[in-house]
Amino acid sequence: MQHEVTSYKTIKKRGEGLFKDKGSKFIALAIPVETEEEIKSALEEVRNAYHDARHHCYAYRLGPLMDIYRANDDGEPSSSAGKPILGQIRSYELTNILIVVVRYFGGTLLGVGGLINAYKTAASQAIEDTKIIEHELHDYYDIFFEYPDMNDVMRILKEETMQQVDQAFDTSCRITIKVKRGFRGKVFTRLDLLDSCKIEHKGTY
């Protein structure tokens, strides 16, 4: 059985790293991001700020399940830049993070091994320069019911100390609750016993 993810680690703020080898300078920026749009915007900002650099290599990982990721070598030999950067993100078990490593070429070729070491070290320094935080995941559920069941629903939610985040009372009723990821309390069993009650999983954030 697959282990259910109940939290994930990310970075709280930006971090910076610097590595030098044979005249080449590698500046790493670790940036907290949540969407691919934010990544696009951050990359544009870095490219503008370091427009005179030879390469802007990067890697990112997104989502609580860490299933969205990408590595880019930006003209460096294949797998010598983006992959080692992504390797550091994986090593620290981080998500919702973008690391860009900007390279200023010093005139001497470093070889693939030298490049891997440079990009890996710079990325690691940028992570070490920031603060890693753990984000607890919550499941959001919509509870649909008819007016006659209102008192029972409200009583159950109160007794089970459920956190309500939204509600709408119209021709029928809806209350949205927030519970810790993986929570399997009595609340769902009790609500299921009510005739008009229907529970739908809305999302995990």
C-alpha positions in Angstrom: 0.0 0.0 0.0 1.4 3.4 -1.0 2.2 5.7 1.9 -0.1 8.7 2.0 1.7 12.1 1.9 0.6 14.2 4.9 3.2 17.0 4.6 5.9 18.3 2.4 9.1 20.4 2.7 9.8 23.6 0.9 11.8 26.8 1.4 10.5 29.9 3.2 12.5 32.6 1.4 15.1 33.0 -1.3 18.6 31.8 -0.9 21.8 32.4 -2.7 25.0 30.4 -3.4 28.3 31.2 -5.1 30.9 28.8 -6.5 34.1 29.6 -8.4 36.3 27.3 -10.5 39.1 28.2 -12.9 37.8 31.7 -13.5 34.2 30.6 -14.0 31.6 32.0 -11.5 28.4 30.1 -10.7 25.7 32.1 -8.9 22.8 30.0 -7.6 19.3 31.4 -6.6 16.8 29.2 -4.7 13.3 30.6 -5.1 10.0 29.5 -3.5 7.3 29.0 -6.2 3.9 27.3 -6.4 2.9 27.4 -10.0 4.6 27.2 -13.5 3.5 30.8 -14.1 5.6 31.9 -11.1 8.5 29.9 -12.4 8.2 31.5 -15.8 8.2 35.0 -14.2 11.1 34.2 -11.9 13.2 32.9 -14.8 12.6 36.0 -16.8 13.6 38.1 -13.8 16.8 36.2 -13.3 17.7 36.4 -17.0 17.1 40.1 -17.0 19.2 40.6 -13.8 22.1 38.5 -15.2 21.6 39.2 -18.9 25.4 39.2 -19.5 25.9 35.6 -18.2 26.8 32.7 -20.5 24.2 30.2 -19.1 21.1 30.3 -17.0 20.6 26.7 -16.0 17.7 25.6 -13.7 15.6 22.9 -12.2 12.3 22.9 -10.3 9.9 20.7 -8.6 6.2 21.4 -7.8 3.2 20.0 -5.9 2.8 18.1 -2.6 3.3 14.8 -4.4 6.5 16.3 -6.0 5.4 14.9 -9.3 6.0 18.0 -11.5 9.6 18.7 -12.2 12.0 19.7 -14.9 15.8 20.3 -15.4 17.3 22.5 -18.1 21.0 22.7 -19.2 20.6 25.9 -21.2 23.4 25.1 -23.6 25.8 23.3 -21.2 26.7 19.6 -22.1 23.7 17.3 -21.6 22.9 16.4 -17.9 25.9 18.5 -16.6 23.8 21.4 -15.1 20.1 20.9 -14.8 20.3 17.3 -13.5 22.8 18.0 -10.7 20.6 21.0 -9.6 17.5 18.8 -9.6 19.6 16.2 -7.7 20.1 18.7 -4.8 16.3 19.5 -4.7 15.7 15.7 -4.4 18.5 15.3 -1.9 16.9 17.9 0.5 13.4 16.4 -0.3 12.0 19.8 -1.4 9.1 20.8 -3.5 7.6 24.1 -4.7 11.2 25.3 -5.4 13.1 26.7 -8.4 16.9 26.8 -8.4 18.6 28.9 -11.2 22.4 28.7 -11.5 23.8 31.5 -13.5 27.3 30.9 -15.0 29.9 33.5 -16.0 32.5 31.7 -18.2 36.1 32.2 -17.1 37.8 31.1 -20.3 38.8 27.6 -19.2 36.7 24.5 -19.9 35.8 22.6 -16.8 34.8 19.3 -18.4 31.5 17.5 -17.6 32.8 16.3 -14.2 33.8 19.9 -13.2 30.5 21.3 -14.4 28.4 18.7 -12.4 30.4 19.5 -9.3 30.0 23.3 -9.8 26.2 23.3 -10.4 25.6 20.8 -7.6 27.7 22.8 -5.1 26.2 26.2 -6.0 22.7 24.7 -5.8 23.4 23.1 -2.4 24.8 26.5 -1.1 21.6 28.3 -2.2 19.4 25.8 -0.3 21.7 26.1 2.8 21.3 29.8 2.6 17.5 29.7 3.0 15.1 28.2 5.6 13.5 24.8 5.0 9.9 24.6 6.4 7.4 21.7 6.6 3.9 22.4 5.3 1.2 20.2 6.7 -1.4 19.1 4.1 -5.2 19.4 4.7 -8.1 17.7 2.9 -11.1 19.9 2.1 -14.6 18.3 2.0 -17.9 19.7 0.9 -20.9 18.4 3.0 -24.2 18.7 1.2 -27.5 18.3 3.1 -31.1 19.5 3.3 -32.5 21.9 5.8 -34.2 19.3 8.1 -30.7 17.8 8.8 -29.1 21.2 9.6 -29.2 20.9 13.4 -27.8 17.3 13.3 -25.0 18.3 10.9 -24.0 21.4 13.0 -24.1 19.4 16.2 -21.8 16.6 14.8 -19.3 19.2 13.4 -19.2 20.9 16.8 -18.8 17.7 18.8 -16.0 16.4 16.4 -14.4 19.9 16.5 -14.3 20.3 12.7 -12.9 23.5 11.2 -15.5 25.1 8.9 -14.0 27.2 6.1 -17.1 28.0 4.0 -20.8 27.6 3.9 -23.8 28.3 1.6 -27.4 27.9 2.6 -29.8 28.2 -0.3 -32.4 25.7 -1.6 -30.1 23.0 -0.1 -27.1 23.5 2.2 -23.3 23.2 1.9 -20.6 23.4 4.5 -16.9 23.1 3.6 -14.6 21.6 6.3 -10.9 21.4 6.6 -9.2 18.3 8.1 -5.6 17.1 8.5 -4.5 14.9 5.5 -5.2 11.3 6.2 -7.7 12.0 9.0 -10.2 9.2 9.4 -12.4 10.4 12.3 -15.9 9.5 13.4 -17.3 12.6 11.8 -17.7 10.9 8.3 -19.3 7.8 9.8 -21.8 10.0 11.8 -22.6 12.3 8.8 -23.2 9.2 6.5 -26.0 8.1 8.8 -28.0 11.3 8.0 -30.5 10.7 5.2 -29.8 13.8 3.0 -26.1 14.1 3.7 -23.5 13.7 1.0 -19.7 14.2 1.4 -17.4 15.1 -1.5 -13.6 15.5 -1.4 -12.9 19.0 -2.8 -9.1 18.9 -2.8 -5.8 18.7 -0.9 -3.7 21.8 -0.2 
